[in-house]
Every structure is written in structure tokens, then in C-alpha cells.
Amino acid sequence: MSKISASMVKELRERTGVGMMDAKRALVDVDGDMDKAIDLLREKGMAKAGKKNDRIAAEGLANVYVAGNTAAIVEVNSETDFVAKNEMFQDLVQNIAKLVAENKPATMEEALAIKTDKGTIDSDIVEATQVIGERINFRRFDVLEKDDNAAFGGYLHMGGRIAVIAELEGTTDEGAAKDVAMHVAAINPRYVSKDQVSQDELDHEKKVLTEQALNEGKPENIVEKMVIGRMNKFLAEICLVDQPFVKDPDMTVEKFVASKGGKVKGFVRFEVGEGIEKREENFADEVANQMK
């Protein structure tokens, strides 16, 4: 019998929309022949969701869940934003976040295999795809763990269009952590502090700013001072702790957190659909095609 690799299972899942174990069993039954496996699943009526798989799922919801010293953030995609208002889809996303926090999977394969009341996360997604009628995709997740003397703050913007988990250390003030998460949702910093910015990025920005100053006709003897000032402004724009706090712009995020006895350890921010290339649709053409 041919060896059934994880990549083969993944390809069959992507082409048919069935669950992970169903895809593996089908491949085993046909000795690894992809086309025969697809036919087998179609014959069994299990590839109902398969036709939806070439559609782009770039809408959906993100969610966060905190379970003691563990927090999870997830993104589950759908094809249209209408599905985000579907109660079954909302429950699915919330349940996935809870189960990921409780089980702490290390990979997406482990996450999809987590047991649920009805089967697994994977099979629940397939069921939702078939019931709702749109392609649904569990795109990504992250799991954070903290010490007892620390705080998680979760925040959802627009009902889950943006989700953030912020972690503070040195304080257990969850309200302050939630305020920082709200700031992250609004301002979208790239780093916690300038220590996380790579030297390559710093060198590149310095080069660009230097050329800008020279092109402005500034004397070389003041260009260096100008670049230092602009570099500081650049770092303040991309680094969380240096940004004016949204709820009190007179202080930085770092000073706000310090007033609560802590410091920012990290954050994770998911915005639904970021990085996914959306297909441009011509509505008139779409309607015309459906009427043929």
C-alpha cells in the first residue's frame, strides 16, 4: 500500500472540503490515488462542500478566550460578511477559541483534531460549511501563557472584525490589559518596543530619511540631527510602548501601564482577512452568469 502523506491528506481536504480523517480514509481505501479518492468521496455524498473550495474566504470573525493563565486568539473565515451574523457561525468561532485555549495545540493539525461535543473541530467546520452554504476555513490561531503575577486583556472590535490579546507583566490588572488591547486594535502597532525592530529595518529607514532630508536641500551639517528626530518619530509610530495612549494622549502606553505597576510583555492582533488577496467581482456579470 502506498504511504499516505500529510500533504496528500491536505490536498484532498482542500479539493473536496471533507474532514481530515475522512480524507485520510478515502486515500487509504484507494491506495493513494487522488482522483479515485475524490470520486469515492463524491459517491458517498461527502464531497458536498467541495465545489465551494475554489472560492475565496476572506471574511468571517476573530475571537479571544482566556482560561486561567492561558489565552487563545483565533480567526475563522467565510466567503461573505453576512455569515458573521449567522448564529451557528458565531457559536463555532467562540467554541474553537475556547477549545484552543483549553487544549493548547502546537499546530493547525493538532487544533483541527481537538475533540468537540459532536466530533472534532475539523468535522464541525465541515458540517458548518454544508449547513451554511459557504466555504469556512479555520485560518490561524495563537496561544499565549502567562505567570500568576500578570494579566491578559482581550478586546474585540466590530464584533470580531479585529481581535487582540494584550499581556502585561508585574500587574494583575485585567482592566488595564484590556485598555492596552483596545489601543492595539485602534492603532495597530507592529512591535512592543524598539528593541524588537531589526537592525536591517532601522538601517533602511535611516537611509530613506537621510535621502529625504538631502533632497529637501538641507545642509549636510543638520541632516544628521533631522534624521535622528525623524527616526524617533518613526519608532514611536510603530512601537506600542512609545505611542500616545488612546484613552489619554498626554501619556504614552508605557507610562499608562507603569501607573498600574506593570509593563507590556506582548500582544497578538488578528484582523479578519488581512493578507488574503480578495477576488474582484463584477456584480452585473455575476448576475448575468447566474441567469444563463
N, C-alpha and C positions, 0 to 999 in steps of 0.2 A: 504494500500500500504506500502511496506517495505521502511524504511528510507534509502536513498541513501547517503552514507558517502563519504567524500573526498577521503578516502583511496580506496574505490571501484572504483571511477572515475579514480584515478591514476593508479590502476591495469589494468583497461580496456584500458586506453591510452597506457600503456606500452606493452600490449599484442597485440594491433591492430594498433597502430600508428595514430589513428584518433585524432581530436581536442578535447579539454576539453568539450565544450558544446555538441558536437555530442555524446561523450561517456556518458555524463550525461543523455541526452535524450533517448539514447538506453536503459540504465538501468531503467529509469522510465517506458519506454514502456513495459518492460518485468518483471516489479515488482522486480528488483534487482537480477535476475538470470544471473550470469556472462556468462555461456555457451550460453544461449539464446541470450544474448546481442551481443556476438561475432558472432553468426550465423546471427543475424539481420543485423549487420554492413556488413558482407560478402555478404549477399543477396542484400544489397543496393549498393554494389560495393565500399563501403567507407573504407574497410579494406585492400586496395591495398598495403599500406605501412607496414602492419602488419608482413609479412614474414621477413622483414628486421630488426625487433626489437631485435632478439637474436644476432645480430652482434654487435661487439664492436666498438663504435665510439670514437676513441682516437686521431684522427687528427682534422684538422679544423683551425679556426682563433680566435684570440682575438682582441678586438678593444677598443679604448677610445673615449669619446666625452665630450667636455666641453661646457656647456650652462650657461654663466654668472658665478654665484657663485656655480654652481652645476657641478659635473663631474661624469661620469659613465664609468665603465670598465666591459666588458662582454667577455664570452667565449662561442663559438658555435662550437660543434664538428661534425665531419663527419667520415666516415669509412676510407677514404684514403686521402693522402695529395694532390692528383690530384684535388679533389673538391675545395681545397683552391684557385685554379687558375680559377675556374668557376665564371664568372661574376655575375650570379644570386646569388650564394652563398656569394660572396663578398658584393654585394649590401644588401643582407639580414642581414649580420652581422653588417654592417655600420648603417643600419636603426634601428636595435634593440638597438645598443648603443645610438643612437640619441633619440629614444623614451623613453628609460630607464632614460636618463638624464633629459628629459623634464617632465616625469610623476612621477619620484621618487617612484617607487613601494617599498614596505617593504618586500614582499615575492615573491617567484617564481610564485605562483598562480596569484598574482596581476600583475606581469610582463607579463605573458602569456595572460592575459585578456586585455592588453592595445590595444586600437583601432588603426588600420592601415588604409591605403587607401583602402585595399581590404577586411579587416575583422578584425582579431586580430593577434598579434604576433604568437599565438598558431596556428591559421589556416594558416598563411603564412609559418610556419615551415612544417606543414603537406603537403602543396602544393609543397614546395621545395623538400621534401623527395620524393614525387611521380614523379616530373619532372626530378630531377637529378638522381634518382635511387639508392640513398644511404640513410642509416639512418642518420638523422640530429637531433641533440639534443642541446637545449639551456641549458648548464650545470650550469652556475653560473654568478652572477653579483655583483657589489658593487657600492654604490652611496656615494659620498663624497660632503660635503658642506663646504664652506669657508666664511670668512669675507671679506669685501671690501679691507682691508689692508693685503692681502695675495695673493698668486699666485699658480695656478695649472700648472704643466708641464706634458704633455703626450708624450709618446715615444713608437713606435712600432719597434721591431727588426725582421728582416727576414720577413717583410711584415705582421706581426701579429702573428708570432710564439710565441713571447713574447710581452706582453703589460704591460706598467707601468703608473701609475699616481703618481706623487710626489706633495706634498703640502708644501709650505714654508709660514711662517708667519712673519710679520714685513717688508715684501717687496712685491712689485707687479711685480717684475722682472720675467716674464714668461720664458725668455731665460735661466735664472739661474735654474728655476724649471725644465725645460726640460733637462738641463745638469745633474741634480741630477737624474732624471728619467732614463736617459741613463746609468748613473753609476749603478743604481739599476738593470737595465736589464742585465748589464755585470757581476756584482759581486754577485748579489743575496744575499744581507744581510738578516738576519732573524728578526732583530729588528732595531728600530731607534737609541736607546741608551741603555746603560747598565741598566738603571732604569727599563726597560721593561723585563729584564731577571729574571725569577723566582728564589727564593732562593733555591728551590729544584734542579734546573739545575746547579746553582752555586756550591752547595754542592757536587753534583755528579761529576762535572768536577774537583773540587778541590781534591776529593778522588782519582780519576783516575790519576791525575797528581802527587799526592803525592806517590802513589804506583809506578808510572813510575820512579820517582826520586830515591826512595828507591831501586828499582830493578836494577838501574844503579850503585848501590854501593856507592852512595854519602853519606857523613857523615850527620847524622841527624841534626847537627847544621847549615848546609847550605841548607838543603832540603826546609825549610820554605821560604827562600829567593828565591830559584829557582821556587817554586810553585807560589809565588807572581808574578814573572816575566812572567811565562807561562800563568797564569790566565789573566794578562793584554793583552798578545798576543792573547789569545783565544777570549777575549771580542772585541778586535779590528777586529778580523776576522768576527765576526757575527753581529756587531753593525755598522750601516751605518755611523753615525757621526764620528766615530773613524777611518774609513778606509781611506787609501791614495786615493785622488780623481783621477779618471781615466784620466782626461784631464791634471792634474798637480800633479803627485805623491809626489811632495815636500810639499804639504799641505793636510790636512785632509778635508773630506767633510764638517765638521763643520766649519773649517776656511774659506773654499771657500764661503759657504753660508753667514757667518758673514761678509765677504768682500763686500757682496751685501746688507748688512744691515738687514739680516734676520736670521732665524733659521729653521731647518727642523721640521715640525709638524708631518708628516706621509707619508706613501706610501702604494700602493697596487700593487702587481706584480702577473700577471697571466702568466703561461707558459702552452701552449696547451698540454693537455693530462697528466699533472702531477698528480700522484696519481691514474691513471687509469691503471689497470693491462691489458696489451695487450696480446692477444692470439697469441701464436707462431704458424705460419702456415708453413706447408711443401709444397713448391710450386709444386713439382713433383706430390705429392699426390692430390693436388687441381686440377691440370690439368687432371690427370687420372680420378678423380671422375666426372669432367665435361664431359668427353668423353664417359662415360658409357651410 
